[in-house]
């Protein structure tokens, strides 16, 4: 595998693994699944970058960040965003708040509008929940409003409440959290998040049923969000045959962000 970062040693501070410049024109954030760790999706991220169609020089200027879930897995190996084995998932609410804060903090170096998320399984569920402000008021330390409106953004694209204005989101083998309802898009076009969503899922997935992504698609569509769903013949994983489509999807999201703010590319 050819890395656009010239075999640069990943920086691991115990909470995330990072490759590429901290301040960059684009960023891809990876959220691993239950029982995995931050390095689980790192190779996938590196494989996707050449598939975006960006030049080698442009790829080298992408910030790649693989977040580590905050909690140890009960099996003793790997991490978890919340314990799936506990009834009613009591750790979900604080995990949601913490992830939102981490993403907003990353926005200090690369604005959220030029940041894409890719999550797998539990990481996909977390990404979708936090990106859409769908967890209710506890999804936003400032208190999300009922209409999902994004307020003034004086701090490096930091939304005051509601959904996060990301460039793109890819959810692989994901599922909706109980009661999850993406917040409706704001009525004013200049305030509405423009995130595009791509869902991939194995039709024979024995861990997270394929129907979960069908429901995710339905819920996203009810709020007018642009969403595409790609199924494949397989189980709980990420189909290599879809990597080209995923790379093109990331490129389109980043290009949309660049078109909206050409000065940010300079």
Long-range contacts (C-beta under 8 A, 24 or more apart in sequence): 1-43, 1-46, 1-47, 2-50, 3-46, 4-46, 4-49, 4-50, 4-56, 4-59, 4-60, 4-62, 5-46, 5-60, 5-64, 6-60, 10-39, 10-42, 12-38, 14-68, 15-67, 15-68, 15-102, 16-65, 16-66, 16-67, 16-68, 17-42, 17-65, 17-66, 17-68, 18-63, 18-64, 18-65, 18-66, 19-45, 19-46, 19-63, 19-64, 20-60, 20-61, 20-62, 20-63, 20-64, 21-61, 21-63, 22-63, 22-109, 23-63, 23-109, 23-110, 24-61, 24-62, 24-63, 24-109, 24-110, 25-58, 25-61, 25-62, 25-110, 25-114, 25-258, 25-264, 25-265, 26-61, 26-62, 26-63, 26-110, 26-114, 26-115, 26-116, 26-167, 26-254, 26-257, 27-62, 27-63, 27-64, 27-65, 27-106, 27-110, 27-114, 27-115, 27-116, 28-62, 28-63, 28-64, 28-65, 28-115, 28-116, 28-117, 28-118, 28-250, 29-65, 29-66, 29-67, 29-103, 29-106, 29-115, 29-116, 29-117, 29-118, 30-64, 30-65, 30-66, 30-67, 30-118, 30-119, 30-123, 31-67, 31-69, 31-81, 31-99, 31-117, 31-118, 31-119, 31-120, 31-123, 31-124, 31-126, 31-127, 32-66, 32-67, 32-68, 32-69, 32-79, 32-119, 32-120, 32-123, 33-119, 33-120, 33-121, 33-122, 33-123, 33-124, 33-173, 34-73, 34-78, 34-80, 34-81, 34-84, 34-121, 34-122, 35-73, 35-75, 35-77, 35-78, 35-79, 35-80, 36-78, 36-79, 36-120, 37-68, 37-69, 37-78, 37-79, 38-66, 38-67, 38-68, 38-79, 39-66, 40-66, 40-120, 41-66, 41-118, 41-120, 41-123, 42-66, 44-118, 44-238, 44-243, 45-118, 47-243, 48-118, 48-243, 48-246, 48-247, 48-250, 49-247, 50-247, 51-243, 51-244, 51-246, 51-247, 51-248, 52-247, 52-248, 52-250, 52-251, 52-254, 53-247, 53-248, 53-251, 54-251, 63-109, 63-110, 65-106, 67-99, 67-102, 69-95, 69-122, 69-123, 70-95, 70-98, 71-95, 80-122, 81-122, 81-123, 81-126, 82-122, 84-122, 88-178, 89-177, 89-178, 92-135, 92-177, 93-135, 93-138, 95-126, 96-126, 96-129, 96-130, 96-135, 96-138, 96-139, 97-138, 97-139, 97-140, 97-141, 99-126, 99-130, 100-130, 100-139, 100-140, 100-141, 100-164, 101-141, 103-130, 103-164, 104-158, 104-164, 107-155, 107-156, 107-157, 107-158, 108-155, 108-156, 111-156, 111-157, 111-264, 112-156, 112-157, 112-158, 112-159, 112-164, 112-165, 112-166, 113-157, 113-165, 113-166, 113-167, 113-194, 113-257, 113-260, 113-261, 113-264, 114-167, 114-254, 114-257, 114-258, 114-261, 114-264, 115-166, 115-167, 116-166, 116-167, 116-168, 116-169, 116-170, 116-250, 116-253, 116-254, 117-166, 117-168, 117-169, 117-170, 118-169, 118-170, 118-172, 118-246, 119-169, 119-170, 119-171, 119-172, 119-174, 120-172, 120-173, 120-174, 120-238, 121-172, 121-173, 121-174, 121-175, 121-207, 121-208, 121-236, 124-171, 124-172, 124-173, 124-174, 124-175, 125-171, 125-174, 125-175, 125-176, 125-177, 127-169, 127-171, 127-174, 128-169, 128-171, 128-174, 128-176, 128-180, 128-182, 128-197, 128-216, 129-177, 129-180, 130-164, 131-163, 131-164, 131-166, 131-169, 131-195, 132-163, 132-182, 132-183, 132-220, 132-223, 132-225, 133-161, 133-162, 133-163, 133-164, 133-182, 133-183, 134-177, 134-180, 134-181, 134-182, 134-183, 135-177, 135-180, 136-179, 144-183, 147-183, 147-184, 147-186, 147-187, 148-182, 148-183, 148-184, 148-185, 148-186, 148-223, 149-186, 149-187, 149-188, 149-191, 150-186, 150-191, 150-192, 150-193, 151-191, 159-193, 162-186, 162-193, 163-193, 163-195, 164-193, 164-195, 165-193, 165-194, 165-195, 166-193, 166-195, 166-253, 167-195, 167-196, 167-253, 167-254, 167-256, 167-257, 168-195, 168-196, 168-197, 168-198, 168-249, 168-250, 168-252, 168-253, 168-254, 169-195, 169-196, 169-197, 169-198, 170-197, 170-198, 170-199, 170-200, 170-246, 170-249, 170-250, 171-197, 171-198, 171-199, 171-200, 171-213, 171-216, 172-199, 172-200, 172-201, 172-238, 173-200, 173-201, 173-202, 173-205, 173-207, 173-208, 173-213, 173-236, 173-237, 173-238, 174-199, 174-201, 174-208, 174-212, 174-213, 174-216, 175-208, 175-212, 175-213, 175-215, 175-216, 176-212, 176-215, 176-216, 176-219, 180-219, 181-219, 182-219, 182-220, 182-222, 182-223, 182-225, 183-223, 184-223, 184-224, 185-223, 185-224, 185-225, 194-256, 194-257, 194-260, 195-225, 195-253, 196-226, 196-227, 196-228, 196-249, 196-252, 196-253, 196-256, 197-225, 197-226, 197-227, 197-228, 198-227, 198-228, 198-229, 198-230, 198-245, 198-246, 198-249, 199-227, 199-228, 199-229, 199-230, 200-229, 200-230, 200-231, 200-232, 200-238, 200-239, 200-242, 200-246, 201-229, 201-230, 201-231, 201-232, 202-231, 202-232, 202-233, 202-234, 202-235, 202-236, 202-237, 202-239, 203-231, 203-232, 203-233, 203-234, 204-233, 204-234, 204-235, 205-234, 205-235, 205-236, 206-235, 206-236, 207-235, 207-236, 208-236
